[in-house]
């Protein structure tokens, strides 16, 4: 049975899809203002969204769930309701501040999925790869770096090959490199698979 994303009620009739957020709502909550759609924003409300981004940095992880989820950021960026630089800021904040590994991994994957790349994103991913202790997070970073920054990521990945102790991280690296056809990564293939012999 269909469920309204706002009130959670189950309904026997079809639900209405919001053109702003792509979620389904009952008759009572079908209008964006009735389900407090965060993507239908006026210029003034967008300024409020940016100030909420600042709150995210100041108040830490307690604010993350109240502001935007990775899925909401993805939908907003995909529909051009959130610009790329704001999407990057939101996702980086989640990656840096959240204690939830799955949310961090999802946010890293969304940087890749939305092709959000700039020097700052590379530096953040580099820092995570070098210092983060979580293997799932490291694996997500490797995939994203190899997809978004194959040229810039070569030296970093060489460092990982030489210094990483986790078999899981090295396996992810090997699998990702095998599946990637890129001139920059070819030198990594030789180095990584020569280490096996």
Secondary structure, DSSP 4 states (H G I P E B T S, - for coil): -EE-TTT--EESSPPEEPTTT--EE-TTT-STTTTT-SSS--HHHHHHHHHHHHHHHHHGGGGHHHH--HHHHHHHHHTTSS-HHHHHHHHHHHHHH---HHHHHHHHHHHHHTT---HHHHHHHHHHHHH---HHHHHHHHHHHHHH-TTTHHHHHHHHHHH---HHHHHHHHHHHHH---TTTHHHHHHHHHTT-
